[in-house]
Amino acid sequence: MPPRQPRKFDKRKTSARHSKKPPRRKKSTFPLDPSHTLQRQLDVTTDATIPLAKLKAYVRHPTVFRKRIASVDASAQHGDLVRVVSDSGDKIGLGIWNPRAESTIRIIKWGDFSITRRDWQQNVARAIRLRHDELKLTQSTNAYRVIHAEGDGFPGIVADVYGSVLSVEAFSLGMFQRSQAFASLLSQQLKIPHWIVRPGPMTFEQEGFIADGFQSGKVPESVIVTEHGTKFEVHPFEGHKTGYFCDQRDNRQRIREFCKGKSVLDLCCYTGGFAINCALAGAASVTAVDLDEEAIRQARRNAKLNHTAVKFIHADTFSYLRDSIRNKQTFDVVILDPPKLIRSRNEFDDGKQKYYDMNQLASEVVSPDGFLVSCSCSGLLSMTDFTYNVRAATGNRLPQILMRTQAGADHPVAGNCLESEYLKCLWMKMR
């Protein structure tokens, strides 16, 4: 990759000592110039002349929003490191600056203005050690999340392992600029031969940039991963997130406890993770529904890999549920795991209503004394709000909430960023 070329500015306006208030974000219809997406090396600096960002108050949250910034040196460019201090001059740490984003600064190191290659290496090694030595994930699977953004001290980027392929997704401009060097470092420590980098799904709306993904040499288009003995085909270049949903691994294993001899309906089944586990657990019948035609094709291949009988239906979940209610069809176990319905605060009310409507319909096709497992991966909707929403949607069915579960332990939640606990699953027995 060519070295990053900084934009040219009038020197009188870009002195490192010159400070200005952060610009108000204009709702631009144009993405940032492609020069802003060129790759950088991982930062190594002890330079006290890097731009200074002064906040209106001391913070401990890794995301600094625009309204909390008092001033920033005019020399700071998109993706640059900035020294972050409080209003009284107290040292907060190092952050990555993007004036185009409302999440304007993302803190990558606390309490220090220097960062070395050893810092990057140690933080990556710590994340790997958690998965390999402490969680011992490799004893049961070769598909897991190895870097979980703020949860591992790397805001704006996640990385999943799929056998011989490392799949990296960058959500912030600053981490996308460093993603090639980051993927290389991570793959070296993991001793994984292949890696790919994909930009997140809303980088233009949230970060102001559009970019293509890239890869290390010739990467396999698909890999077969195993999860507690179950096999799944993963396409790292395609599909949602990084190609697969590692976050539901423990819940897919847990669903087996409820399915033996039961009729099961898996809604928004994607590539068949829940459905196939239900079939392997001895369910009497399994029906799985998804609107994504390619996902259904892949789910059928996954069912064949595991020698299971699942009835896959290409249909809209709302339409399928209404038809089932009209035909008085019910199921002993219903799993509802829709895609992210609230991607921004502007979508909160509409998304919450969709969760309500979907759960209202789903609860009507659960047999008496059957089970409903309802999930949400919208981080902006808290577990408490989701629980109240689903309870209201189930009406007179009076559910018994047996469990409330989250993502697997390879998706740690930073103590200073609790809202990153995005996945919520309610396990209910319906009267």
C-alpha positions as CSV (number, residue, x, y, z in Angstrom):
1,M,0.0,0.0,0.0
2,P,1.3,3.5,-0.8
3,P,2.1,5.7,2.2
4,R,-0.6,8.1,3.3
5,Q,-0.4,11.5,1.7
6,P,-1.5,14.4,3.9
7,R,-3.7,17.1,2.5
8,K,-2.1,20.5,2.0
9,F,-3.1,23.4,4.2
10,D,-2.2,27.0,4.6
11,K,0.7,26.9,7.1
12,R,-0.6,29.9,8.9
13,K,-3.7,27.9,9.8
14,T,-2.1,24.6,10.6
15,S,0.5,25.5,13.3
16,A,0.6,22.8,16.0
17,R,0.0,25.6,18.5
18,H,-3.0,27.0,16.8
19,S,-6.2,25.7,18.5
20,K,-9.8,25.9,17.4
21,K,-13.2,24.6,18.4
22,P,-14.1,21.3,16.7
23,P,-16.1,22.1,13.5
24,R,-19.8,21.5,13.6
25,R,-20.6,18.5,11.5
26,K,-22.4,19.3,8.3
27,K,-24.6,16.6,6.8
28,S,-22.5,16.1,3.7
29,T,-23.8,14.0,0.9
30,F,-20.2,13.4,-0.2
31,P,-17.8,10.9,1.2
32,L,-14.3,11.9,2.4
33,D,-11.6,12.1,-0.3
34,P,-10.1,8.6,-0.9
35,S,-6.7,9.9,0.3
36,H,-8.2,9.6,3.8
37,T,-8.6,5.9,3.5
38,L,-5.0,5.1,2.5
39,Q,-3.3,2.7,4.9
40,R,-1.0,3.8,7.8
41,Q,1.4,1.9,10.0
42,L,0.5,1.2,13.6
43,D,1.4,4.4,15.5
44,V,4.7,4.5,17.4
45,T,5.3,7.8,19.0
46,T,6.5,9.7,22.1
47,D,6.2,13.0,20.3
48,A,4.7,15.7,22.5
49,T,4.0,17.8,19.4
50,I,1.1,15.6,18.1
51,P,-2.1,17.5,18.1
52,L,-3.8,18.3,21.4
53,A,-7.6,17.9,22.0
54,K,-9.0,19.6,25.1
55,L,-12.3,18.3,26.5
56,K,-14.9,20.2,28.5
57,A,-14.6,17.7,31.4
58,Y,-12.7,14.6,32.4
59,V,-14.0,11.4,30.8
60,R,-13.5,7.7,31.3
61,H,-15.6,6.5,28.3
62,P,-13.6,5.4,25.2
63,T,-15.8,7.4,22.9
64,V,-15.7,11.1,23.0
65,F,-18.6,12.8,21.3
66,R,-18.3,16.1,19.5
67,K,-20.3,18.0,22.1
68,R,-17.7,17.1,24.8
69,I,-14.8,18.6,22.9
70,A,-13.7,22.2,23.8
71,S,-10.9,22.6,21.3
72,V,-8.5,20.7,19.1
73,D,-5.3,21.7,17.3
74,A,-6.0,22.7,13.8
75,S,-3.2,20.5,12.5
76,A,-5.2,17.3,13.4
77,Q,-6.3,15.5,10.3
78,H,-8.8,12.7,9.8
79,G,-7.5,9.6,11.5
80,D,-4.6,11.3,13.3
81,L,-3.6,10.5,16.9
82,V,-4.4,13.3,19.3
83,R,-3.3,13.9,22.9
84,V,-6.5,14.2,25.0
85,V,-6.7,16.3,28.1
86,S,-9.5,17.5,30.4
87,D,-10.6,21.1,30.8
88,S,-8.1,21.5,33.7
89,G,-5.3,20.0,31.7
90,D,-5.3,16.5,33.3
91,K,-3.9,13.9,31.0
92,I,-6.6,11.5,29.7
93,G,-4.7,9.6,27.0
94,L,-4.3,9.1,23.3
95,G,-7.2,9.0,20.9
96,I,-7.9,8.8,17.2
97,W,-9.5,11.9,15.7
98,N,-12.2,12.0,13.0
99,P,-14.0,15.4,12.7
100,R,-16.6,13.9,10.3
101,A,-17.9,11.5,13.0
102,E,-20.1,12.3,16.0
103,S,-17.9,9.7,17.8
104,T,-15.2,12.2,17.1
105,I,-12.3,10.8,19.3
106,R,-11.8,7.1,20.2
107,I,-9.4,6.6,23.1
108,I,-6.8,3.8,22.4
109,K,-4.5,4.4,25.4
110,W,-5.3,5.7,28.8
111,G,-3.1,8.0,31.0
112,D,-0.1,8.2,28.6
113,F,0.8,10.2,25.5
114,S,3.3,7.6,24.2
115,I,2.6,4.4,22.3
116,T,5.1,1.8,21.1
117,R,4.9,-1.2,18.8
118,R,5.3,-3.3,22.0
119,D,2.0,-1.7,23.3
120,W,0.1,-2.9,20.2
121,Q,1.8,-6.3,20.4
122,Q,1.0,-6.8,24.1
123,N,-2.7,-5.7,23.8
124,V,-3.2,-8.2,20.9
125,A,-1.4,-10.9,22.8
126,R,-3.6,-10.2,25.9
127,A,-6.8,-10.7,23.7
128,I,-5.5,-13.9,22.2
129,R,-4.5,-15.2,25.7
130,L,-8.0,-14.6,27.0
131,R,-9.5,-16.8,24.2
132,H,-6.9,-19.5,24.1
133,D,-5.6,-19.9,27.6
134,E,-8.5,-18.7,29.8
135,L,-11.7,-19.4,27.9
136,K,-10.0,-22.4,26.1
137,L,-12.3,-21.8,23.1
138,T,-10.0,-23.7,20.7
139,Q,-11.0,-26.9,22.5
140,S,-14.5,-26.7,21.2
141,T,-14.4,-24.5,18.1
142,N,-12.2,-22.9,15.5
143,A,-14.6,-20.0,15.0
144,Y,-14.5,-17.3,17.6
145,R,-14.1,-13.5,18.1
146,V,-10.5,-12.6,18.9
147,I,-10.8,-8.8,19.0
148,H,-14.0,-7.2,20.2
149,A,-13.5,-3.4,19.8
150,E,-13.8,-1.5,23.1
151,G,-14.0,-4.8,25.0
152,D,-10.3,-5.5,24.1
153,G,-9.1,-1.9,24.0
154,F,-9.4,-1.5,20.2
155,P,-12.4,0.8,19.6
156,G,-13.7,0.8,16.0
157,I,-12.5,-2.7,14.9
158,V,-13.5,-6.4,15.4
159,A,-11.8,-9.6,14.2
160,D,-13.1,-13.1,14.0
161,V,-11.1,-16.4,13.4
162,Y,-12.6,-18.9,11.0
163,G,-10.2,-21.7,10.8
164,S,-7.3,-20.6,8.5
165,V,-8.9,-17.2,7.8
166,L,-8.9,-14.0,10.0
167,S,-11.8,-11.8,9.1
168,V,-11.4,-8.1,10.2
169,E,-14.2,-5.5,10.2
170,A,-13.3,-1.8,10.7
171,F,-16.1,0.6,11.8
172,S,-14.1,3.7,12.4
173,L,-12.0,5.7,9.9
174,G,-8.9,5.7,12.1
175,M,-8.9,1.9,12.6
176,F,-9.7,1.3,8.9
177,Q,-6.5,3.3,8.1
178,R,-4.6,1.0,10.4
179,S,-6.4,-2.2,9.5
180,Q,-3.8,-3.7,7.1
181,A,-1.0,-3.4,9.7
182,F,-3.4,-4.5,12.5
183,A,-4.5,-7.6,10.5
184,S,-0.9,-8.5,9.7
185,L,0.1,-8.2,13.4
186,L,-2.9,-10.3,14.5
187,S,-2.4,-13.0,11.9
188,Q,1.3,-13.3,12.8
189,Q,0.5,-13.8,16.5
190,L,-2.3,-16.3,15.8
191,K,-0.2,-18.0,13.1
192,I,-3.1,-17.8,10.7
193,P,-2.0,-17.7,7.0
194,H,-4.9,-15.6,5.6
195,W,-6.7,-12.4,6.5
196,I,-9.3,-10.1,5.0
197,V,-10.5,-6.6,5.9
198,R,-14.0,-5.3,5.4
199,P,-15.3,-1.8,6.2
200,G,-18.4,-1.8,8.4
201,P,-21.9,-1.5,7.0
202,M,-22.5,2.2,7.9
203,T,-19.1,3.8,7.5
204,F,-20.4,6.6,5.3
205,E,-23.3,7.5,7.5
206,Q,-21.3,7.3,10.8
207,E,-17.7,8.0,9.8
208,G,-17.9,9.8,6.5
209,F,-15.9,7.4,4.3
210,I,-16.5,4.8,1.7
211,A,-13.8,2.2,0.9
212,D,-13.3,-1.3,-0.5
213,G,-12.1,-4.2,1.5
214,F,-8.8,-6.0,0.8
215,Q,-7.0,-9.2,1.6
216,S,-3.7,-10.9,2.1
217,G,-2.9,-12.8,-1.2
218,K,-5.2,-15.6,-2.2
219,V,-7.8,-16.2,0.6
220,P,-10.2,-19.1,0.4
221,E,-13.7,-18.0,-0.6
222,S,-15.2,-20.4,1.9
223,V,-14.1,-22.4,5.0
224,I,-15.7,-25.1,7.0
225,V,-15.7,-24.3,10.8
226,T,-16.7,-26.5,13.7
227,E,-18.6,-25.5,16.8
228,H,-19.1,-28.2,19.5
229,G,-18.8,-30.8,16.8
230,T,-21.3,-29.1,14.4
231,K,-20.0,-28.0,11.0
232,F,-20.8,-24.7,9.3
233,E,-19.8,-23.2,5.9
234,V,-18.5,-19.7,6.3
235,H,-18.0,-17.1,3.5
236,P,-15.7,-14.4,4.9
237,F,-16.1,-12.2,1.9
238,E,-19.9,-12.2,2.1
239,G,-22.8,-12.3,4.5
240,H,-23.5,-10.2,7.6
241,K,-20.8,-9.0,10.0
242,T,-17.5,-10.8,9.3
243,G,-19.3,-13.8,7.6
244,Y,-20.8,-15.6,10.6
245,F,-22.4,-15.0,14.0
246,C,-19.9,-16.2,16.6
247,D,-21.8,-14.3,19.3
248,Q,-24.6,-16.9,19.4
249,R,-22.4,-19.9,19.8
250,D,-23.3,-20.6,23.5
251,N,-27.0,-20.0,22.8
252,R,-27.0,-22.3,19.9
253,Q,-25.6,-25.0,22.2
254,R,-28.1,-24.1,24.9
255,I,-31.1,-24.4,22.6
256,R,-30.5,-28.2,22.4
257,E,-31.8,-28.6,26.0
258,F,-35.3,-27.6,24.9
259,C,-35.8,-29.4,21.6
260,K,-35.8,-33.2,21.9
261,G,-39.1,-34.5,20.5
262,K,-40.4,-31.0,19.9
263,S,-41.6,-29.1,16.8
264,V,-39.3,-26.1,16.3
265,L,-39.7,-22.9,14.3
266,D,-36.5,-20.9,13.6
267,L,-37.3,-17.4,12.4
268,C,-34.7,-15.2,10.7
269,C,-32.6,-18.4,10.6
270,Y,-29.8,-17.0,8.4
271,T,-27.5,-19.9,7.7
272,G,-29.3,-22.4,10.0
273,G,-27.2,-22.2,13.2
274,F,-30.1,-22.7,15.7
275,A,-32.2,-24.9,13.3
276,I,-29.4,-27.4,12.7
277,N,-28.6,-27.6,16.5
278,C,-32.2,-28.3,17.2
279,A,-32.3,-31.1,14.6
280,L,-29.1,-32.6,16.0
281,A,-30.7,-32.5,19.5
282,G,-33.6,-34.8,18.3
283,A,-36.3,-32.3,17.5
284,A,-39.4,-34.0,16.0
285,S,-39.5,-31.4,13.2
286,V,-37.6,-28.2,12.4
287,T,-38.8,-25.4,10.1
288,A,-36.5,-22.5,9.4
289,V,-37.5,-19.2,7.7
290,D,-35.4,-16.4,6.2
291,L,-35.9,-13.7,3.5
292,D,-32.3,-13.9,2.3
293,E,-32.3,-16.4,-0.5
294,E,-28.5,-16.9,-0.5
295,A,-28.6,-17.5,3.3
296,I,-31.2,-20.2,2.8
297,R,-29.1,-21.9,0.1
298,Q,-26.1,-21.8,2.5
299,A,-28.3,-23.1,5.4
300,R,-29.3,-26.1,3.2
301,R,-25.7,-26.9,2.6
302,N,-25.0,-26.6,6.3
303,A,-27.8,-29.0,7.0
304,K,-26.4,-31.5,4.5
305,L,-22.9,-31.1,6.1
306,N,-24.4,-32.3,9.4
307,H,-26.8,-34.9,8.0
308,T,-29.8,-33.2,9.4
309,A,-33.4,-32.8,8.1
310,V,-34.6,-29.2,8.3
311,K,-37.4,-27.6,6.2
312,F,-36.0,-24.3,5.0
313,I,-38.5,-21.7,3.7
314,H,-37.6,-18.6,1.7
315,A,-40.1,-16.1,3.1
316,D,-40.6,-12.9,5.0
317,T,-41.0,-13.5,8.7
318,F,-44.0,-11.3,9.1
319,S,-45.8,-12.9,6.2
320,Y,-45.0,-16.4,7.4
321,L,-46.2,-15.7,10.9
322,R,-49.5,-14.2,9.7
323,D,-50.1,-17.2,7.5
324,S,-49.3,-19.6,10.4
325,I,-51.8,-17.7,12.7
326,R,-54.4,-17.8,10.0
327,N,-53.9,-21.6,9.5
328,K,-53.8,-22.1,13.3
329,Q,-50.3,-23.7,13.1
330,T,-48.3,-23.7,16.3
331,F,-44.8,-24.9,17.4
332,D,-43.4,-26.2,20.7
333,V,-40.3,-24.0,20.4
334,V,-40.0,-20.7,18.5
335,I,-36.7,-19.0,18.0
336,L,-36.7,-15.3,16.8
337,D,-33.3,-13.9,16.0
338,P,-33.8,-10.9,13.6
339,P,-31.1,-8.8,12.1
340,K,-30.2,-5.5,13.7
341,L,-33.4,-3.4,13.6
342,I,-31.9,-0.3,15.4
343,R,-28.7,0.9,13.7
344,S,-28.8,4.5,14.9
345,R,-30.8,6.7,17.4
346,N,-32.9,8.0,14.5
347,E,-34.2,4.4,14.0
348,F,-34.9,3.7,17.6
349,D,-38.7,4.2,17.7
350,D,-39.3,2.4,14.4
351,G,-37.0,-0.5,15.3
352,K,-38.5,-0.9,18.8
353,Q,-41.9,-1.1,17.1
354,K,-40.7,-3.8,14.7
355,Y,-39.4,-5.8,17.7
356,Y,-42.8,-5.4,19.3
357,D,-44.8,-6.5,16.2
358,M,-42.5,-9.4,15.5
359,N,-42.7,-10.8,19.0
360,Q,-46.5,-10.3,19.2
361,L,-46.9,-12.5,16.1
362,A,-44.3,-15.0,17.2
363,S,-45.9,-15.5,20.6
364,E,-49.2,-16.4,18.9
365,V,-47.6,-19.5,17.2
366,V,-46.1,-20.9,20.4
367,S,-48.0,-23.9,21.6
368,P,-49.4,-23.8,25.2
369,D,-46.5,-24.4,27.6
370,G,-44.1,-24.0,24.7
371,F,-41.0,-22.0,24.6
372,L,-40.1,-18.6,22.9
373,V,-36.5,-17.6,22.6
374,S,-36.4,-13.9,21.4
375,C,-33.2,-12.1,20.5
376,S,-32.0,-8.6,19.7
377,C,-28.6,-7.5,18.5
378,S,-29.4,-3.8,18.7
379,G,-27.0,-2.2,21.1
380,L,-29.1,0.9,21.6
381,L,-31.9,-1.1,23.0
382,S,-31.0,-2.2,26.6
383,M,-31.8,-5.6,28.1
384,T,-34.3,-3.9,30.4
385,D,-36.1,-2.1,27.6
386,F,-36.1,-5.2,25.4
387,T,-37.6,-7.3,28.2
388,Y,-40.4,-4.8,28.7
389,N,-41.0,-4.5,25.0
390,V,-41.3,-8.3,24.5
391,R,-43.4,-8.7,27.6
392,A,-45.9,-6.1,26.3
393,A,-45.9,-7.8,22.9
394,T,-46.8,-11.2,24.3
395,G,-50.1,-9.9,25.7
396,N,-52.1,-12.5,27.7
397,R,-49.6,-15.3,27.2
398,L,-47.9,-14.4,30.5
399,P,-44.4,-15.7,29.8
400,Q,-42.1,-17.1,32.5
401,I,-38.6,-15.7,31.9
402,L,-36.3,-18.6,32.5
403,M,-33.0,-16.9,31.4
404,R,-31.6,-13.7,30.0
405,T,-28.4,-14.4,28.1
406,Q,-25.9,-12.4,26.1
407,A,-23.1,-13.0,23.6
408,G,-20.3,-15.5,24.4
409,A,-17.4,-14.6,26.6
410,D,-15.2,-13.9,23.6
411,H,-17.3,-10.8,23.2
412,P,-16.2,-9.0,26.5
413,V,-17.8,-5.8,27.6
414,A,-15.6,-2.9,28.6
415,G,-16.5,-1.7,32.1
416,N,-16.4,1.9,30.9
417,C,-18.6,1.2,27.8
418,L,-21.5,-0.9,29.1
419,E,-23.7,-0.1,26.1
420,S,-21.4,-2.3,24.0
421,E,-23.3,-5.3,25.5
422,Y,-25.4,-5.5,22.4
423,L,-26.8,-9.1,22.2
424,K,-29.8,-10.0,24.3
425,C,-31.7,-13.3,24.4
426,L,-34.9,-13.9,26.4
427,W,-35.7,-17.6,27.1
428,M,-39.4,-17.8,28.0
429,K,-41.9,-20.5,28.7
430,M,-45.3,-19.4,27.4
431,R,-48.5,-20.3,29.3
